[in-house]
Amino acid sequence: SINVAPLNAMPSFSLSNGGLVLGSEDSGEVELPFAADLSPGEPAADQGQTLSWNVTGYTNAALFLTPPRLVARGGVGYVAFAPAPDAFGESVITCELLDSGGTLRVALDKGSDTPTLSEKGSDRTPPTSFVLRVQGRNDPPSFTMRDVKVEADAGPIVVYPFAVGMSTGPSTEQDQTWRFELARVLNAGSFWGAEAFFAQPPKMSPNGTLEFTVGARVSGTVRVTFAMVDSGPSDLLAGDRNSHEET
C-alpha cells in the first residue's frame, strides 16, 4: 500500500498592538506579550506540532543587559529580556515562528546525476519584525546632609555646605534642576515641642545652604527632614520618582 502523507502547512501568528511592545527602564528581567493566535497550521494533522521562535536579528544591542529571547506558550508569543541599567529607546526584533513538522525534500529531475532538490511544505513563517520600546523613567535625585550643632539663643544661622552630593540621576537626567523642600520637623526627646526650636523654620537653597533662626530659650535635639525635588516627571504608577528625603 502507498501512504500519502499531507505536506506540513506553514505556521501562523499575528502581532499584538500593531507590532509595538512597551517596556520600562530599569525593569529587570521581564516577559511581555508581542504575538497572538499562534498556530502550527490549518490541517488537523498539524495540530499536535510544537512551536518555537527563531530570532534572526535585532537592533540597538546596547539597550539590553540580556538579549531578547522569544517564548511560545498557550497560543501567545512573549519576548523576555532585561534592559541595561538606565537604558531606554527602541529595538527592532526580527523573528520566525517554527513548527516541528519539518519539510519534505523532493527530487525534481530524478534522471539527472545531480538532481535538484525542492523543499515541499513549510515549517516556518517568513521573517517578521516588531518594535520593542523601553520607555525612560525619571530616577529619584539623591543627596546627603550632615548634623548641625548650635548654641542656645544663637539667633539666625547659616550653614554651608549642609547638603552635598546633589544629583538628579544618571547622565540622561543631568539637565534637570532641583529644589529643597522642608518635609517635617520632629522632636527627638526634648522637653519643648518641635515648633519651639525655630523662630524661623529651616530652609535650604539648591546649592545646599541651610538657613534657620533658633527659638528663644530652648535646647535639645530635633530631626529635620528635607526632600530634594527635581524637575523631571513624577508618576509612581509609571515608576517615575522626582523626590528623595534625607533626615
C-alpha positions as CSV (number, residue, x, y, z in Angstrom):
1,S,0.0,0.0,0.0
2,I,1.0,3.6,-0.5
3,N,0.5,6.1,2.3
4,V,0.4,9.7,1.0
5,A,1.3,12.0,3.9
6,P,0.0,15.5,3.9
7,L,2.5,18.3,3.4
8,N,3.3,20.4,6.5
9,A,1.4,23.7,6.4
10,M,3.1,26.9,7.4
11,P,2.6,28.0,11.0
12,S,1.0,31.4,11.6
13,F,0.6,34.2,14.2
14,S,-0.5,37.8,14.4
15,L,1.4,40.7,16.0
16,S,-0.2,42.3,19.0
17,N,-0.7,46.1,19.5
18,G,0.3,46.8,15.9
19,G,3.7,45.3,16.4
20,L,4.7,47.6,19.3
21,V,5.8,46.3,22.7
22,L,6.2,48.7,25.6
23,G,8.8,48.0,28.4
24,S,10.2,50.2,31.1
25,E,13.7,51.4,32.0
26,D,15.4,49.5,34.9
27,S,12.6,46.9,35.0
28,G,14.9,44.0,35.4
29,E,14.1,40.7,33.6
30,V,10.6,40.9,32.2
31,E,8.4,38.8,29.8
32,L,6.0,40.8,27.6
33,P,3.5,39.6,25.0
34,F,4.1,40.5,21.4
35,A,2.2,38.0,19.3
36,A,-1.2,36.2,19.5
37,D,-3.1,33.4,17.6
38,L,-0.1,31.1,17.3
39,S,-0.9,28.1,15.2
40,P,1.1,25.2,13.7
41,G,-1.1,25.3,10.6
42,E,-4.7,24.7,9.5
43,P,-4.8,21.0,8.7
44,A,-5.8,18.7,11.6
45,A,-2.6,16.7,11.1
46,D,-0.5,19.8,12.1
47,Q,-2.3,20.5,15.4
48,G,-0.1,18.2,17.5
49,Q,3.1,20.0,16.4
50,T,5.1,22.1,18.9
51,L,6.0,25.7,18.2
52,S,9.2,27.7,18.8
53,W,10.8,31.0,17.8
54,N,14.0,31.9,15.9
55,V,15.3,35.4,16.4
56,T,17.1,36.3,13.1
57,G,18.3,39.7,14.4
58,Y,17.7,42.8,16.5
59,T,18.9,46.4,16.5
60,N,20.3,48.6,19.3
61,A,22.1,45.8,21.2
62,A,23.2,48.4,23.9
63,L,19.6,48.6,25.1
64,F,19.9,45.1,26.6
65,L,21.6,43.6,29.6
66,T,20.3,40.2,28.5
67,P,19.4,39.9,24.8
68,P,15.8,39.3,23.7
69,R,14.5,35.7,23.9
70,L,11.2,34.7,22.4
71,V,8.8,32.2,24.0
72,A,5.7,30.4,22.6
73,R,3.2,29.5,25.3
74,G,-0.5,28.9,25.2
75,G,-1.0,30.4,21.8
76,V,0.8,33.6,22.8
77,G,4.3,34.8,21.9
78,Y,6.4,36.5,24.6
79,V,9.6,38.5,24.4
80,A,11.8,38.1,27.5
81,F,14.7,40.5,28.2
82,A,16.4,42.7,30.7
83,P,17.2,46.3,29.8
84,A,20.7,47.6,30.5
85,P,20.8,49.9,33.6
86,D,19.4,53.4,32.8
87,A,18.9,52.5,29.2
88,F,15.9,53.4,27.1
89,G,15.0,53.5,23.4
90,E,13.8,51.1,20.7
91,S,15.0,47.9,19.2
92,V,13.6,46.3,16.1
93,I,13.4,42.5,16.6
94,T,13.0,40.2,13.6
95,C,11.9,36.6,14.1
96,E,10.4,33.4,12.6
97,L,7.8,31.1,14.1
98,L,8.8,27.4,13.6
99,D,6.8,24.3,14.0
100,S,8.0,20.7,14.5
101,G,6.5,19.3,11.2
102,G,9.6,19.8,9.1
103,T,9.7,19.8,5.3
104,L,9.8,17.1,2.6
105,R,12.7,17.2,0.1
106,V,11.7,16.1,-3.4
107,A,13.9,15.5,-6.4
108,L,12.6,17.5,-9.4
109,D,14.8,15.9,-12.1
110,K,15.2,12.3,-11.0
111,G,17.1,11.1,-14.1
112,S,20.0,13.5,-13.5
113,D,23.2,12.6,-11.9
114,T,22.8,15.7,-9.7
115,P,19.1,16.0,-9.2
116,T,17.7,19.3,-8.0
117,L,16.0,19.0,-4.6
118,S,13.0,21.1,-3.7
119,E,11.5,21.7,-0.2
120,K,7.8,20.8,0.0
121,G,5.7,22.1,2.8
122,S,6.8,24.8,5.2
123,D,7.8,24.7,8.8
124,R,8.4,28.4,9.4
125,T,6.9,31.8,8.7
126,P,8.6,34.5,6.7
127,P,10.7,36.8,8.8
128,T,8.5,39.3,10.7
129,S,9.6,42.4,12.7
130,F,8.2,44.1,15.7
131,V,9.4,47.1,17.8
132,L,10.3,46.8,21.4
133,R,10.3,50.3,23.1
134,V,11.8,50.6,26.5
135,Q,10.4,53.8,28.0
136,G,12.5,56.1,30.1
137,R,11.7,56.6,33.8
138,N,12.7,59.5,36.0
139,D,15.2,58.3,38.6
140,P,14.9,59.9,42.0
141,P,17.5,62.5,42.9
142,S,20.0,62.0,45.7
143,F,21.9,64.0,48.3
144,T,23.4,63.7,51.8
145,M,23.2,66.0,54.8
146,R,25.3,66.4,58.0
147,D,24.3,67.0,61.6
148,V,24.4,70.6,62.9
149,K,25.1,71.8,66.5
150,V,24.4,75.4,67.5
151,E,24.3,77.3,70.8
152,A,21.1,78.2,72.6
153,D,19.7,81.6,71.7
154,A,22.1,81.8,68.7
155,G,19.6,83.7,66.5
156,P,19.9,83.4,62.7
157,I,22.1,80.6,61.5
158,V,23.6,79.9,58.0
159,V,25.3,76.6,57.3
160,Y,27.2,75.9,54.1
161,P,27.7,73.3,52.9
162,F,24.9,71.5,54.7
163,A,23.7,69.3,51.8
164,V,26.3,67.8,49.5
165,G,26.5,65.3,46.6
166,M,23.3,66.6,44.9
167,S,22.5,64.5,41.8
168,T,19.3,64.4,39.7
169,G,20.0,60.9,38.5
170,P,22.0,59.3,35.6
171,S,23.7,61.2,32.8
172,T,20.5,61.3,30.8
173,E,18.9,63.4,33.6
174,Q,21.7,65.9,34.3
175,D,19.9,68.8,32.7
176,Q,17.2,68.7,35.3
177,T,17.0,71.4,38.0
178,W,16.1,70.8,41.7
179,R,14.9,72.5,44.8
180,F,14.7,71.5,48.5
181,E,11.5,71.4,50.5
182,L,11.1,71.1,54.3
183,A,9.3,67.8,54.8
184,R,9.0,67.6,58.6
185,V,10.5,68.6,61.9
186,L,10.2,66.0,64.7
187,N,11.1,66.3,68.4
188,A,13.9,63.9,69.3
189,G,13.1,63.6,73.0
190,S,13.4,67.2,74.1
191,F,11.1,68.9,76.6
192,W,9.9,71.5,74.1
193,G,7.7,70.9,71.1
194,A,9.5,70.8,67.7
195,E,7.9,74.0,66.6
196,A,9.5,75.9,69.6
197,F,13.1,75.3,68.3
198,F,12.8,77.7,65.4
199,A,11.8,81.3,65.3
200,Q,12.2,81.0,61.5
201,P,11.9,77.4,60.2
202,P,14.7,75.8,58.3
203,K,15.0,76.3,54.6
204,M,17.7,75.2,52.1
205,S,18.8,76.6,48.8
206,P,19.7,74.5,45.8
207,N,23.4,74.8,46.5
208,G,22.9,73.1,49.9
209,T,23.0,76.2,52.1
210,L,20.8,75.8,55.3
211,E,19.2,78.8,57.0
212,F,17.1,79.0,60.2
213,T,16.7,81.1,63.3
214,V,17.0,79.4,66.7
215,G,14.0,79.8,69.0
216,A,14.4,81.7,72.3
217,R,15.4,79.7,75.5
218,V,15.2,76.2,74.0
219,S,17.7,73.4,74.0
220,G,17.7,69.8,72.9
221,T,17.6,67.9,69.6
222,V,15.2,67.9,66.7
223,R,15.2,65.8,63.5
224,V,14.8,67.8,60.3
225,T,13.9,66.1,57.0
226,F,14.3,67.8,53.7
227,A,13.1,66.5,50.3
228,M,15.1,67.1,47.2
229,V,12.7,67.5,44.2
230,D,13.9,67.5,40.6
231,S,12.2,68.9,37.6
232,G,11.5,65.5,36.0
233,P,8.1,63.8,35.9
234,S,6.6,62.2,39.0
235,D,4.3,59.3,38.4
236,L,4.7,56.5,40.9
237,L,2.4,54.1,38.9
238,A,4.7,54.6,35.9
239,G,7.8,54.2,38.0
240,D,8.8,57.9,37.9
241,R,10.1,59.5,41.1
242,N,11.2,63.1,41.3
243,S,11.9,63.4,45.0
244,H,14.2,61.9,47.7
245,E,14.2,62.6,51.5
246,E,17.1,62.7,54.0
247,T,17.0,63.4,57.7
